[in-house]
Amino acid sequence: MSTIAGRAAIVAVGDELVSGEQPDKNIAWLAQRLGELGYTVEIATLVGDDEQGIAALFRQLANRAELVFSSGGLGPTLDDLTRHAAAAAAGVELVLDDESLAQVRAHCAARGTEASPASQRQALLPAGARLLPNSVGTAPGFVLGIEGSHLVVLPGPPRELQVVFEEQAQPFLLGLPRPALGRSVARFFLMGLAESDFAGAVGAWMAREANPRMGVCAGRGVLKVKLEATGANQAEAQEILAARVELFRTRFSKEIFSEEDAEPALALGRLLIERGMTCATAESCTGGALAAALTQVPGISAVFREGFVTYSNEAKQVRLGVSPADLATHGAVSEEVAGAMSRGAAERAGASLAISTTGIAGPSGGNPKTPVGLVCFGVTHAGATRTYTRRFRPRGRSFVRDWAVNASCELARRALLR
């Protein structure tokens, strides 16, 4: 198979990645950056510290993609074998690079040490490789031609990888001849719709051959949707995308909460700041997580008044004015108590908007009437209080709390837009 122009592959090297001892932190970042530069990442994979295995993978991917990116395996120890594998894949020898060696020695000198024989291994490069200097570490990257493709090898530590990419690899990529192909991307973030229902609603829009191509991933109640159009040139790609974007906005007008922010708290916080509307929170099962999410929004101090964490029934009565009768009659996990909590928070904080949460995060504490995962919400705005109940899957305390935080932000945002 010949190399396919505009396509890329990514390999993360390391036994610690394959075994699961350490999570990979580079593939997603590289894929996003390559996408922004107009490349389509077709393959992303992990491989252990085995020279023959890495070399075979490099050769295989070089026959499928114009660019093959590799991260890791460039350190000074004997199990850092990426440079050896790259040389083997290209059929060349490793040579000591004077510029790399000077960089290694200078880096060691800056730390008051001498370059050891082990550290000098990092100055070995495959013959004919283009050096990618590392301004923040001792292991440089390099570019090497294999099977008509470009193998771009970068250091494994994320900070070093990102610096070498931005300072060295990206300028190299921008200098490569590119196909005359336009690319335009739009993103949407939705709530209130299950992934399976979304798939049914979009139908053929998600076909692999569709243009724009659509991708979706789900997490904590949020659907992240990406539309990517291609055309003979940029203007054509933008025109194709614009037509689908208009239809998408119409079809999902109720569910779209942002075209910029993947976090519902960011969307809510920015809307509050934009309108100059003060807010407060009253939390039980989320234990302050809602207030923490909102106070991550830059500029929120202009509108965020106060957060109440009222875990016990006594605290709900004393701090928020929830009546003992409501607690006795309906229970702490009820819409009646959630509504009383949001009203009490709005009154005591003097806030235009107040949001409350009360539920069973688990893993224990549930019963047939209030099972684990049941959460009630209150939203008080403009003198009116609305209450809601949601039941999330009981997959642990963090799971339920995360979903409850996102749901409460979206319920509040919709209340503001009514």
C-alpha positions in Angstrom: 0.0 0.0 0.0 1.4 3.4 -0.9 1.6 6.3 1.5 -1.6 8.3 1.8 -1.1 12.1 1.8 -2.6 14.0 4.6 -2.9 11.0 6.9 -0.9 10.5 10.1 -0.3 7.8 12.7 0.9 8.2 16.3 2.9 5.7 18.4 3.5 6.0 22.1 6.5 3.9 23.2 7.0 2.4 26.7 6.5 -0.8 28.6 4.9 1.3 31.4 2.2 2.4 29.0 1.4 -1.1 27.6 1.3 -2.6 31.1 -1.1 0.2 32.3 1.3 1.3 35.0 1.3 4.8 33.5 -1.3 6.5 31.4 -0.3 7.9 28.0 -0.5 11.7 28.0 0.7 12.5 24.5 -1.5 10.8 21.9 -4.6 13.0 22.5 -2.5 16.2 22.5 -0.6 15.2 19.3 -3.8 14.2 17.5 -5.5 17.5 18.3 -2.5 19.5 17.1 -2.1 17.5 13.9 -5.8 17.9 13.2 -5.5 21.7 13.5 -2.7 21.5 10.9 -5.0 19.7 8.5 -3.8 16.1 9.0 -6.2 13.2 9.7 -4.9 10.8 12.3 -5.9 7.3 11.2 -4.1 5.2 13.8 -2.9 5.8 17.4 -1.3 2.9 19.3 1.0 1.9 22.1 4.0 -0.3 21.8 6.4 -1.7 24.4 10.2 -1.2 24.6 11.1 -3.8 22.1 13.5 -2.7 19.3 12.3 -5.2 16.7 8.7 -4.6 17.5 9.0 -0.8 17.3 10.9 -1.0 14.0 8.3 -3.3 12.4 5.5 -1.0 13.5 7.3 2.1 12.1 7.7 0.4 8.7 4.1 -0.8 8.7 2.7 2.7 9.5 5.0 4.4 7.1 3.2 2.5 4.3 -0.1 3.8 5.5 0.5 7.4 6.4 2.4 10.5 5.3 3.5 11.2 8.9 4.3 8.8 11.7 4.8 10.5 15.1 6.5 8.7 17.9 6.8 9.7 21.6 9.1 8.2 24.2 12.1 5.9 24.3 14.7 8.6 23.8 16.2 8.7 27.3 19.6 7.5 28.5 18.8 4.0 29.8 19.2 0.7 28.0 15.5 0.3 27.6 15.2 3.6 25.6 15.3 2.0 22.2 13.3 4.3 19.9 16.3 5.8 18.1 17.7 2.3 17.5 14.4 1.1 16.2 14.0 4.1 13.9 17.5 3.5 12.5 16.7 -0.2 11.9 13.4 0.7 10.2 15.2 3.1 7.8 18.1 0.7 7.3 20.7 3.1 8.5 23.3 3.3 11.3 23.2 5.4 14.5 25.8 8.1 14.5 26.9 10.5 17.3 25.6 14.0 16.5 27.9 16.8 17.6 25.1 19.4 18.0 23.1 17.0 20.1 26.2 16.1 22.2 26.9 19.7 22.9 23.3 20.2 24.0 23.5 17.3 26.4 26.7 18.5 27.9 25.4 22.1 28.2 22.2 20.8 29.9 24.2 18.7 32.4 26.6 21.6 33.1 23.7 23.9 33.9 22.8 21.5 36.6 26.4 21.3 37.9 27.2 17.8 36.6 29.2 16.2 33.8 27.6 14.3 30.9 27.9 10.6 31.8 28.3 7.9 29.1 24.7 7.0 29.6 23.4 10.6 29.1 25.5 10.8 25.9 23.4 8.0 24.4 20.8 10.7 23.8 23.1 12.3 21.2 22.9 9.3 18.9 20.8 9.8 15.8 20.0 7.7 12.8 22.2 8.7 9.9 20.5 11.3 7.7 18.0 12.3 10.3 17.0 15.9 10.8 17.7 17.1 14.3 14.8 18.6 16.4 16.6 20.3 19.3 15.0 20.1 22.8 15.3 23.5 24.6 13.9 22.1 27.9 15.6 18.7 28.2 18.5 16.5 27.1 16.8 14.2 24.6 16.4 15.8 21.2 13.8 14.7 18.6 14.4 14.0 15.0 12.8 13.5 11.6 13.7 10.5 9.5 12.5 9.4 6.1 11.1 5.8 6.0 9.3 4.3 3.0 8.6 7.7 1.5 7.0 8.9 4.8 8.3 11.2 7.5 8.9 9.6 10.9 8.9 12.3 13.6 10.3 11.1 16.9 9.7 13.2 20.0 10.7 12.9 23.7 8.2 11.2 26.0 7.8 13.8 28.9 4.7 15.8 27.9 6.2 19.2 28.5 9.3 18.4 26.4 7.2 16.8 23.7 5.0 19.9 23.4 7.9 22.3 23.4 9.8 20.3 20.7 6.6 20.0 18.6 5.8 23.7 18.8 9.4 25.0 18.3 10.7 22.4 15.9 8.3 19.9 14.4 5.5 22.3 13.6 7.7 24.6 11.5 9.0 21.5 9.6 5.4 20.4 9.0 4.4 23.8 7.7 7.2 23.6 5.2 6.0 20.3 3.6 4.0 20.4 0.4 0.3 19.9 1.2 -2.5 18.7 -1.0 -4.8 21.5 -2.2 -7.6 20.5 0.2 -9.7 22.7 2.4 -10.7 21.7 6.0 -13.3 23.3 8.3 -14.3 22.2 11.7 -17.2 23.0 14.1 -17.9 21.7 17.6 -21.1 21.4 19.7 -21.7 20.4 23.3 -25.1 19.0 24.2 -26.9 17.8 27.3 -30.3 16.2 27.9 -29.9 13.6 25.1 -28.7 10.0 25.4 -26.0 9.0 22.9 -28.3 6.3 21.3 -31.1 8.9 20.9 -28.6 11.3 19.3 -27.5 8.6 16.9 -31.1 8.0 15.8 -31.7 11.7 15.4 -28.7 12.4 13.2 -29.1 9.2 11.1 -26.9 9.3 7.9 -25.0 12.3 9.1 -22.8 9.9 10.9 -22.1 7.7 7.9 -18.3 7.2 7.5 -18.4 8.6 4.0 -20.5 11.7 5.0 -19.1 15.1 4.3 -19.0 16.8 6.8 -17.8 13.8 8.8 -19.4 13.6 12.3 -17.9 12.2 15.5 -19.4 12.1 19.0 -18.2 11.0 22.4 -20.1 11.0 25.6 -19.1 11.6 29.2 -20.9 12.8 32.5 -24.1 13.5 30.6 -22.3 15.7 27.9 -22.2 14.8 24.2 -19.2 16.3 22.4 -19.9 16.5 18.7 -17.3 17.4 16.0 -18.2 18.2 12.4 -15.4 18.2 9.9 -15.9 19.2 6.3 -13.4 18.9 3.5 -13.4 20.5 0.1 -11.3 21.2 -3.0 -10.3 24.4 -1.2 -11.0 26.2 2.1 -13.9 28.2 0.8 -15.7 25.1 -0.4 -15.1 23.3 2.9 -16.5 26.2 4.8 -19.6 26.3 2.6 -20.2 22.6 3.1 -19.8 22.9 6.8 -22.0 26.0 7.1 -25.0 24.2 5.6 -24.7 21.3 8.0 -24.1 23.6 11.0 -27.3 25.5 10.3 -29.3 22.2 10.2 -27.6 20.9 13.3 -28.4 24.0 15.3 -32.0 23.8 14.3 -32.4 20.1 15.0 -30.7 20.3 18.5 -31.5 23.9 19.6 -32.8 22.7 22.9 -29.8 20.4 23.8 -26.9 22.6 22.6 -25.4 24.4 25.6 -22.2 25.6 24.0 -20.2 25.7 20.8 -17.0 26.5 22.8 -17.1 25.0 26.3 -17.2 21.3 27.0 -18.0 22.0 30.7 -21.6 23.0 31.6 -20.3 25.1 34.5 -18.3 27.2 32.1 -21.3 27.9 29.9 -23.5 28.8 32.9 -20.8 30.9 34.6 -20.2 32.9 31.4 -23.9 33.5 30.9 -24.2 34.7 34.5 -21.2 37.1 34.0 -22.6 38.3 30.7 -25.9 39.2 32.3 -24.4 40.5 35.6 -26.6 38.1 37.5 -25.6 37.0 41.0 -25.8 33.3 42.0 -25.5 31.0 45.0 -25.4 27.3 45.6 -26.9 25.0 48.2 -25.5 21.5 48.1 -26.0 18.2 50.0 -24.9 15.2 47.9 -22.4 17.1 45.7 -20.6 18.4 48.8 -19.4 21.7 47.3 -18.5 20.3 43.9 -21.0 22.6 42.2 -19.6 25.7 43.8 -16.1 24.5 43.0 -17.0 24.0 39.3 -18.5 27.5 39.0 -15.6 29.2 40.8 -13.3 27.7 38.1 -14.8 30.2 35.6 -12.6 33.3 35.1 -14.4 36.4 36.3 -17.0 34.5 38.4 -16.1 36.6 41.5 -18.2 39.4 40.0 -21.4 37.3 40.4 -20.9 34.4 42.7 -22.2 35.3 46.2 -22.0 32.2 48.4 -22.0 28.4 48.5 -23.8 26.5 51.2 -22.8 22.8 51.9 -25.7 21.5 54.1 -25.1 17.8 54.4 -27.1 17.2 57.5 -30.8 17.8 58.1 -29.9 20.2 60.9 -27.7 22.3 58.6 -30.5 22.4 56.0 -32.8 23.8 58.7 -30.4 26.3 60.3 -28.5 27.5 57.3 -31.3 27.4 54.6 -34.5 27.5 56.5 -35.8 24.2 55.3 -38.8 23.3 57.5 -38.7 20.2 59.8 -42.1 19.3 58.4 -40.8 19.0 54.9 -37.9 16.9 56.0 -40.2 14.6 58.1 -42.9 14.3 55.4 -40.9 14.1 52.2 -37.4 13.2 53.3 -34.1 15.1 52.6 -34.0 13.6 49.1 -37.1 15.1 47.6 -38.1 17.9 45.3 -39.9 19.7 48.2 -36.6 19.9 50.1 -34.6 20.8 47.0 -36.9 23.7 46.3 -36.7 24.9 49.9 -32.9 24.7 49.7 -32.6 26.8 46.6 -35.1 29.4 47.9 -33.3 29.6 51.2 -29.9 30.1 49.4 -31.3 32.8 47.2 -32.8 34.7 50.2 -29.8 34.4 52.5 -27.2 35.2 49.8 -29.3 37.9 48.1 -28.7 36.1 44.8 -30.7 36.4 41.6 -30.2 32.7 40.9 -29.8 29.8 43.3 -29.2 26.1 42.6 -29.6 23.2 45.0 -28.7 19.5 45.0 -29.8 16.7 47.3 -29.5 13.0 46.6 -28.0 9.6 47.3 -24.4 9.4 45.9 -23.9 5.9 47.3 -22.5 3.4 47.5 -24.9 2.8 50.4 -27.8 4.7 51.9 -30.4 4.0 49.2 -33.8 2.3 49.6 -36.6 1.5 47.2 -38.1 5.0 47.5 -34.7 6.8 47.2 -32.3 4.5 45.4 -28.6 5.2 45.0 -28.1 7.6 42.1 -31.4 9.6 42.7 -30.8 13.3 42.9 -33.3 16.2 43.3 -32.5 19.7 42.1 -34.0 23.1 42.8 -33.5 26.2 40.7 -34.8 29.6 42.1 -34.7 32.5 39.6 -36.7 35.7 39.4 -38.8 34.7 42.4 -39.9 31.4 41.0 -38.6 27.9 42.0 -38.6 24.9 39.8 -37.6 21.4 40.9 -36.4 18.4 39.1 -35.5 14.7 39.8 -32.9 12.7 37.9 -31.7 9.2 38.4 -28.1 8.4 37.5 -26.5 5.0 37.2 -25.0 3.9 40.6 -21.4 3.7 39.4 -19.8 5.2 42.5 -19.9 8.4 44.5 -17.7 10.4 42.1 -19.8 9.3 39.1 -23.1 10.4 40.6 -21.7 13.6 41.9 -20.1 14.5 38.5 -23.3 13.9 36.7 -25.3 15.9 39.3 -23.0 18.9 38.9 -23.3 18.9 35.2 -27.1 18.4 35.3 -27.6 21.2 37.8 -25.6 23.7 35.7 -27.6 22.8 32.6 -31.0 23.1 34.5 -30.0 26.5 35.7 -28.8 27.7 32.3 -32.1 26.7 30.8 -33.9 28.5 33.5 -32.1 31.7 32.7 -32.9 31.4 29.0 -36.7 30.9 29.5 
